[in-house]
C-alpha cells in the first residue's frame, strides 16, 4: 500500500469524489422502483394521469441526475486509476534503472517487462473497478434489501436464502481461480522472455536458418500460456450462469409468492414489480462485487510481483561511498588483489587475484582467448561489477568511494555489440554529453573516422538513425559509438573489441588518432587481434581469469608463451 499513498494524496479528489458520485447514483437506483410502484398502485389504479405525469417527471429528472453522477464517478475513477498506474510504472522503471546486472539476472528481462506493463495494468483495472463499484454496489444492495423488507417482509425472506447461497458459490470459485491466475502471470513472463530473446538475436537466427525452430519453441511457450489461461478462466465461466440461475430461481419464487398475495388481496401489483427490480439489483450487486473480487485476486498477485521489484535489494550501490562529492581527476587505475565470481556459491573464481597498475594517459591492450575474463575485469573500473575480494582504484581512490554517477561519468565504454537509439546522428553523439558543441562532435567523428560516411549523407549530422541503427553497417555503427564515447570527454576510454567490424587500415587510423588527440586519456583496448594492441604502452595477457603476462609487444614475445602462441597463430592465418 505504501507505493500508492503519494498518488492518493496528490489526486485525493479522484478517490473522494469518484465514490461519492457513484454512491449518489446508487441511491437513485433503489428510489426509482419505489416511485414506479407508486405510479402503478396509485396513478394507474385510479386512472390519475396528472399523478402519472408528475411522478414520471420525477423519474426522468432522477434518471438525468443519475446519468450525470454516474459519468462523473466513472471519470474520477478512470483518472485516479490511470495516475496510480503511471506512478507505479515510474517507480518500477526508476528501480530497474538502479539494478545491477545481478539484479536483472535474478528477474530476467522478460519478467521485468511483464511486471512494468501487464502487472501494472492489472492494478489499474482493479483500482478503476474499485472506485466505481466498491461503494456503489454495497450501497445499492443495502438500499434494495432495506426497501424489500419495507415493502414485503415475507418476500424479502427469499433474499435471505438466495443471497448467502450465491455469495458462497462465488467465494468457492474465487478461491479456486486465485492461484491459477498467479501461474498464468508467470507464463506471461516466459512468453515475454522468449519474444525478447528472439528479437534481440534475430540476425543470428536468420543467419543459422533457425526460424522454424524458434517458431516451434515459441508455439510451445504460447500453448502453455493458453492452457494456463483456460485453466484459470474455465473456473470463472460458471460465475455468470450461477448468477443467472440464482436470479431466475429467486424471480420465480417472488412471482409465485407475490402472485398468491395479489390474488388474495394482500399485495398490490406495483409492489411486486418493484420487488422484482430490487431482487435483480441485489443479485447484480453481488455479481459485480464478485467480479471486483476476481480482479482483486489477479491484482494482489500482480501487486506482490511489483513489490518484489520495488523491494529488491540493490546489490551494487554507492550508499557507503566516503567521497560522494569527489570527481575523478585522473585516469590512473590500480587492481589490488582482485578476485570475482558471477555465481557466489561457486568455489572457483572467474577472476583470480589480479594485481595491476596503469598510469594515467597510457594506452593499454588486453588480449586473451574468448571467455578468459577480459571484459569482466575491465567492467569493474566503472563499477558494472564489484570485486568479491580486493579493490579497484581510479585516480588513487577506491571506485566504491566515488558516487556511481561520478565514476561512470569518467569512464566511456564502447562495446562490440553496438547500441544506437532512434533519432538523429547528432542526438546519438550527444547521448553522454547533452551540452556538447558542434566542434566537439566533429572532432570526435574525425578521430573515430565516422566523418568519412557522415559527410556523404544528405542531412549530415541531422540524418535519421533507425531503431537500433539498422540503416548503418556494422562498421559504421561501431565508429559512431566510438565517437559518442569521445564526445563524453572521459578520463578513461574502454574499447571492448569495438573495431571488429572495421577494416585493419581504418582500425590503425583510429588508434593513431586516439594517441594524438586523446593523449591525456587512459585508453584500454580489449581485442582478439594482436595488431590492434601491439603498439600499446602495455599489453595485459589473460588466460582462464588470471593475468599471465604484462609488458610491451617485444617483451611479451620474449617472456610470455601464451602471447607468442596467439601472435604466431594469427600470423600463420594471415599467411594462409
Residue pairs with C-beta under 8 A, 6 or more apart in sequence:
3 87
3 88
3 91
3 306
3 307
3 310
4 84
4 87
4 88
6 87
7 83
7 84
7 87
8 15
8 80
8 84
10 83
11 79
11 80
11 83
13 76
14 76
14 77
14 79
14 80
14 83
14 131
15 76
15 80
15 131
17 72
17 73
17 76
18 73
18 75
18 76
18 77
18 80
18 131
18 132
19 73
19 131
19 134
19 135
19 136
20 73
21 69
21 70
21 72
21 73
21 76
22 69
22 70
22 73
22 74
22 77
22 131
22 132
22 133
22 135
22 136
23 135
23 136
23 139
24 65
24 66
24 69
24 73
25 66
25 69
25 70
25 73
25 136
26 135
26 136
26 137
26 139
26 140
26 143
27 139
27 143
28 62
28 63
28 65
28 66
28 69
29 66
29 140
29 143
29 144
29 281
30 140
30 143
30 144
30 146
30 147
30 278
30 281
31 62
32 59
32 62
32 63
32 277
33 147
33 273
33 274
33 277
33 278
33 281
34 147
34 151
34 274
35 55
35 58
35 59
35 62
36 59
36 270
36 273
36 274
36 277
37 151
37 268
37 270
37 271
37 273
37 274
38 55
38 270
39 51
39 52
39 55
39 56
39 59
39 270
40 268
40 269
40 270
40 273
41 268
41 269
41 270
41 271
42 48
42 51
43 49
43 51
43 52
43 55
44 52
44 270
45 268
73 131
73 132
73 136
74 132
76 131
77 127
77 128
77 131
77 132
78 128
80 127
80 128
80 131
81 124
81 125
81 127
81 128
81 131
82 124
84 123
84 124
84 127
85 120
85 121
85 123
85 124
85 127
88 120
88 123
88 306
89 116
89 120
91 310
92 115
92 116
92 120
92 306
92 309
92 310
93 116
95 309
95 310
95 312
96 104
96 112
96 116
96 309
98 314
98 317
99 312
99 314
100 314
100 315
100 316
100 384
100 385
101 384
101 385
102 315
102 316
103 312
103 314
103 315
104 112
106 312
107 115
107 308
107 309
107 312
108 189
108 193
109 193
109 196
110 189
110 190
110 191
110 192
110 193
110 194
110 195
110 196
110 197
111 189
111 192
111 193
112 309
113 192
113 196
114 185
114 188
114 189
114 192
114 305
115 302
115 305
115 306
115 308
115 309
118 185
118 188
118 302
119 185
119 302
119 303
119 305
119 306
120 302
120 306
122 295
122 298
122 299
122 301
122 302
123 299
123 302
123 303
123 306
125 295
125 299
126 292
126 295
126 296
126 298
126 299
127 299
129 291
129 292
129 295
130 292
130 296
133 288
133 289
133 292
134 289
134 292
137 285
137 286
137 288
137 289
137 292
138 285
138 289
140 281
140 285
141 281
141 282
141 285
141 286
141 289
144 278
144 279
144 281
144 282
144 285
145 156
145 159
145 278
145 282
147 274
147 278
148 155
148 156
148 159
148 275
148 278
148 279
148 282
149 156
151 271
151 274
151 275
151 278
152 258
152 261
152 267
152 271
152 275
154 257
154 261
155 254
155 257
155 258
155 275
158 250
158 253
158 254
158 257
158 279
159 250
159 279
159 282
162 246
162 249
162 250
162 253
162 283
163 282
163 283
163 286
165 246
166 242
166 243
166 246
166 283
166 286
167 286
169 242
170 239
170 242
170 286
170 287
170 290
170 293
173 235
173 236
173 238
173 239
173 242
173 290
174 290
174 293
174 294
174 297
176 235
177 232
177 235
177 236
177 294
177 297
178 297
178 300
178 301
180 228
180 231
180 232
180 235
181 232
181 297
181 298
181 301
182 301
183 228
183 231
183 232
184 225
184 228
184 229
184 231
184 232
185 298
185 301
185 302
185 305
187 221
187 224
187 225
187 228
188 225
190 221
190 224
190 225
191 221
191 222
191 225
194 217
194 218
194 221
195 218
198 205
198 214
198 218
204 210
205 211
205 214
236 294
239 287
239 290
239 291
239 294
240 287
243 283
243 286
243 287
243 290
246 283
247 279
247 280
247 283
250 279
250 283
251 276
251 279
251 280
254 272
254 275
254 276
254 279
255 272
255 276
258 267
258 271
258 272
258 275
259 272
261 267
261 272
262 268
262 269
262 272
316 383
316 385
316 386
316 404
317 404
318 324
318 400
318 402
318 403
318 404
320 400
321 400
321 401
321 402
321 403
322 401
323 397
323 401
323 402
324 402
324 403
324 406
325 403
326 397
326 401
326 402
326 406
327 406
327 409
327 410
328 394
328 395
328 402
328 406
328 407
328 409
328 410
328 491
329 395
329 491
330 360
330 394
330 395
330 396
330 491
331 360
331 361
331 394
331 395
331 410
331 491
331 492
331 520
331 521
331 522
332 357
332 358
332 359
332 360
332 393
332 394
332 395
332 396
332 522
333 356
333 357
333 358
333 381
333 392
333 393
333 394
333 492
333 522
334 356
334 357
334 358
334 392
334 393
335 354
335 355
335 356
335 357
335 377
335 380
335 390
335 392
335 393
336 355
336 390
336 391
336 392
336 393
337 353
337 354
337 355
337 389
337 390
337 391
338 351
338 353
338 354
338 355
338 377
338 380
338 387
338 389
338 390
338 391
338 392
339 349
339 351
339 352
339 353
339 354
339 387
339 388
339 389
339 390
340 349
340 350
340 351
340 376
340 377
340 380
340 385
340 386
340 387
340 388
340 389
341 348
341 349
341 350
341 351
341 388
342 350
342 376
344 388
349 388
349 389
349 545
350 373
350 376
350 545
351 373
351 376
351 377
351 387
351 545
352 544
352 545
352 546
353 389
353 390
353 546
354 377
354 390
354 546
354 547
355 547
356 540
356 547
356 550
358 364
358 522
358 524
358 538
359 522
360 395
360 491
360 520
360 522
361 519
361 520
361 521
361 522
362 522
362 523
362 536
362 537
362 538
363 514
363 515
363 523
363 525
363 535
363 536
363 537
363 538
364 522
364 523
364 524
364 525
364 536
364 537
364 538
364 539
364 540
365 524
365 525
365 526
365 527
365 532
365 533
365 534
365 536
365 538
365 539
365 540
366 374
366 377
366 378
366 524
366 525
366 526
366 527
366 533
366 539
366 540
366 542
367 374
367 526
367 527
367 528
367 530
367 533
367 539
367 540
367 541
367 542
367 563
367 566
368 374
368 541
368 542
368 543
368 562
368 566
369 543
369 566
370 528
372 542
372 543
372 544
372 545
373 542
373 544
373 545
373 546
374 496
374 526
374 542
375 496
375 526
376 385
376 545
377 542
378 494
378 496
378 524
378 526
379 385
380 386
380 387
380 392
380 399
381 392
381 394
381 399
381 411
381 492
381 494
381 524
382 399
382 407
382 408
382 410
382 411
382 413
382 492
382 494
383 399
383 400
383 404
383 407
383 408
386 400
391 398
391 399
391 400
392 398
392 399
393 399
394 402
394 407
394 410
394 411
394 491
394 492
395 410
395 491
399 407
409 488
409 490
410 490
410 491
410 492
411 490
411 491
411 492
411 493
411 494
412 432
412 485
412 486
412 488
412 490
412 492
412 493
412 494
413 485
413 494
413 496
414 478
414 481
414 482
414 484
414 485
414 493
414 494
414 495
414 496
414 498
415 481
415 496
415 497
415 498
416 478
416 496
416 497
416 498
416 500
418 469
418 474
418 477
418 478
418 480
418 481
418 498
419 468
419 469
419 481
420 428
420 465
420 468
420 469
420 472
420 477
420 480
420 481
421 427
421 428
421 431
421 465
422 465
422 466
422 467
423 464
423 465
424 459
424 461
424 462
424 463
424 464
424 465
425 454
425 457
425 460
425 461
425 462
425 463
425 465
425 480
426 441
426 461
426 462
427 465
428 465
428 480
428 484
429 436
429 441
429 444
429 445
429 461
429 480
429 483
429 484
429 487
430 436
430 441
430 487
431 484
432 484
432 485
432 487
432 488
433 440
433 487
433 488
433 489
436 487
438 461
440 487
440 489
441 461
441 483
441 487
442 451
443 486
443 517
444 450
444 483
444 484
444 486
444 487
445 451
445 454
445 479
445 483
446 513
447 482
447 483
447 486
447 510
447 513
447 514
447 517
447 518
448 479
448 480
448 482
448 483
448 486
448 510
448 513
449 479
449 502
449 506
449 509
449 510
449 513
450 476
450 479
450 480
450 482
450 483
453 476
453 479
454 460
454 461
454 463
457 463
464 471
465 471
465 472
469 476
469 477
469 480
472 480
473 501
474 501
475 501
475 502
475 503
475 506
477 501
478 498
478 499
478 500
478 501
478 502
479 502
479 506
479 510
481 498
482 495
482 498
482 499
482 510
485 493
486 493
486 518
490 521
491 521
491 522
492 521
492 522
492 523
492 524
493 514
493 518
493 521
493 522
493 523
493 524
494 524
494 526
495 523
495 524
495 525
495 526
495 527
496 526
497 526
497 527
497 528
499 506
499 507
499 510
499 527
499 532
500 528
502 510
504 531
507 531
507 532
508 531
511 525
511 532
511 535
514 521
514 523
515 523
525 532
525 533
525 536
527 533
529 570
530 553
530 563
530 566
530 567
530 570
531 570
533 539
533 553
534 553
535 553
536 552
536 553
537 552
538 550
538 551
538 552
539 549
539 550
539 551
539 552
539 553
539 556
539 563
540 547
540 549
540 550
541 547
541 548
541 549
541 550
541 556
541 560
541 562
541 563
542 548
543 562
548 560
548 562
549 556
549 559
549 560
549 562
549 563
550 556
551 559
551 560
556 563
556 564
557 563
557 564
557 567
